[in-house]
Amino acid sequence: MAAIRLQPEDSEVSQQARAVAADLISDDDRSVAADSWSIKSEYGSTLDDDQRHADAAEALSNANFPAASDSSSDKDETDAEASMLGFQSYWDAAYADDLTNFREHGHAGEVWFGVDVMETVASWTKSLCIDISQGCIPNDIDDIKSEPTELGDKLLSSWSVLDIGTGNGLLLQEFAKQGFSDLTGTDYSEGAINLAQRIANRDGFSNIKFLVDDVLETKLEKQFQLVLDKGTLDAIGLHPDGPVKRMMYWDSVSKLVASGGLLVITSCNSTKDELVQEVESFNQRKIVTAQELDTAMDQESCRDPSFGYLSHVRSYPTFMFGGSVGSRVATVAFLRN
Ligand SMILES: C[S@@+](CC[C@H](N)C(=O)[O-])C[C@H]1O[C@@H](n2cnc3c(N)ncnc32)[C@H](O)[C@@H]1O
């Protein structure tokens, strides 16, 4: 696979960036980087800090990295801070702190993008899954809504769910509350998995499975009906080799989503249109690669892209910028062929 051949691990750029990140990772640096990068809230706190959201949005617009080949140029401080979130060392240190906080104070840690977004993702995705189970393709006009029913809960039990880059695992707890029961969370940080498991046990969700796994080199052999990503592709994209890693991400994720299954991505770093564009590029790359390798893939399967846009959340607050309407967070569902 072309993207896999472009392993960035040994590049000089990667080594330099890793050194920069290692130097920067103190508690204060971590909190500055996280605050400047993401819309997040402490679990249970209210999300009324408009200024914080505006600051985060501004920082995000500065957090786009050049391609790896271009990264010898000077980076400003914001870039250096934001890049830390692309490194596992950042997350390992962050979750070590969170584990201490959990042990000492019972705090679960951050809810990335806030509690409202987490609840919306869970209830919106549930409706989508119920509609699909009943053979309905959701229309694109309004947000889908469905009332809880016994049939709905029964339908949800057949959906196996994987949350990649699960962090503290609170999103999966929200999905459990919505009626999903086959739930697995993975993260490349052992500290995150340790934390997620402890919180789940404490909160009565010990049926949720948590595993250490790097999505870019996944060891999972199973496929899932529903794959969730909230903030993980964003973090991956903040590595100095982000463009290459994002390609690896799509290759990997396409193997994890079962045929006919869903991928639901929540991002504060890409708009809905950018995510759709990225998927289209991946589909195109796949077709070209298949043709180049002269595989047995026939004309029909070449015409069927791997992922197709299905729907997106329309209820997030929007703002006007330069004559265009946008929202700070995008949640987009893609259907796997
Ligand atoms: C912004 S946090 C989001 C955490 C969680 N999804 C949430 O919404 O609270 C990004 C998460 O992705 C994880 N992550 C980043 N790159 C990863 C990779 N290659 N494989 C697995 N997890 C990864 C980090 O450890 C971190 O937990």
The ligand as an SDF file (V2000), in Angstrom:
LIG
                    3D

 27 29  0  0  0  0  0  0  0  0999 V2000
   -8.3850   14.4990   21.8320 C   0  0  0  0  0  0  0  0  0  0  0  0
   -8.1970   13.0000   22.6620 S   0  0  0  0  0  0  0  0  0  0  0  0
   -9.8320   12.3660   22.5650 C   0  0  0  0  0  0  0  0  0  0  0  0
  -10.1210   11.2940   23.5660 C   0  0  0  0  0  0  0  0  0  0  0  0
  -11.5540   10.7270   23.4950 C   0  0  0  0  0  0  0  0  0  0  0  0
  -11.8530   10.2330   22.1610 N   0  0  0  0  0  0  0  0  0  0  0  0
  -12.5620   11.7560   23.8900 C   0  0  0  0  0  0  0  0  0  0  0  0
  -13.3150   12.2040   23.0510 O   0  0  0  0  0  0  0  0  0  0  0  0
  -12.5810   12.1340   25.0640 O   0  0  0  0  0  0  0  0  0  0  0  0
   -7.3200   12.0120   21.4380 C   0  0  0  0  0  0  0  0  0  0  0  0
   -7.0790   10.5920   21.8840 C   0  0  0  0  0  0  0  0  0  0  0  0
   -6.5450    9.8630   20.7860 O   0  0  0  0  0  0  0  0  0  0  0  0
   -5.5520    8.9880   21.2770 C   0  0  0  0  0  0  0  0  0  0  0  0
   -4.6860    8.6660   20.1210 N   0  0  0  0  0  0  0  0  0  0  0  0
   -3.9420    9.5080   19.3700 C   0  0  0  0  0  0  0  0  0  0  0  0
   -3.3120    8.8580   18.3850 N   0  0  0  0  0  0  0  0  0  0  0  0
   -3.6750    7.5530   18.4910 C   0  0  0  0  0  0  0  0  0  0  0  0
   -3.3510    6.3860   17.7640 C   0  0  0  0  0  0  0  0  0  0  0  0
   -2.5100    6.4170   16.7210 N   0  0  0  0  0  0  0  0  0  0  0  0
   -3.9150    5.2120   18.1290 N   0  0  0  0  0  0  0  0  0  0  0  0
   -4.7550    5.1710   19.2010 C   0  0  0  0  0  0  0  0  0  0  0  0
   -5.0850    6.2410   19.9460 N   0  0  0  0  0  0  0  0  0  0  0  0
   -4.5580    7.4310   19.5930 C   0  0  0  0  0  0  0  0  0  0  0  0
   -4.8820    9.7560   22.3940 C   0  0  0  0  0  0  0  0  0  0  0  0
   -4.1720    8.9370   23.2960 O   0  0  0  0  0  0  0  0  0  0  0  0
   -6.1060   10.4260   23.0250 C   0  0  0  0  0  0  0  0  0  0  0  0
   -6.6730    9.6150   24.0080 O   0  0  0  0  0  0  0  0  0  0  0  0
  1  2  1  0
  2  3  1  0
  2 10  1  0
  3  4  1  0
  4  5  1  0
  5  6  1  0
  5  7  1  0
  7  8  2  0
  7  9  1  0
 10 11  1  0
 11 12  1  0
 11 26  1  0
 12 13  1  0
 13 14  1  0
 13 24  1  0
 14 15  1  0
 14 23  1  0
 15 16  2  0
 16 17  1  0
 17 18  1  0
 17 23  2  0
 18 19  1  0
 18 20  2  0
 20 21  1  0
 21 22  2  0
 22 23  1  0
 24 25  1  0
 24 26  1  0
 26 27  1  0
M  CHG  2   2   1   9  -1
M  END
$$$$
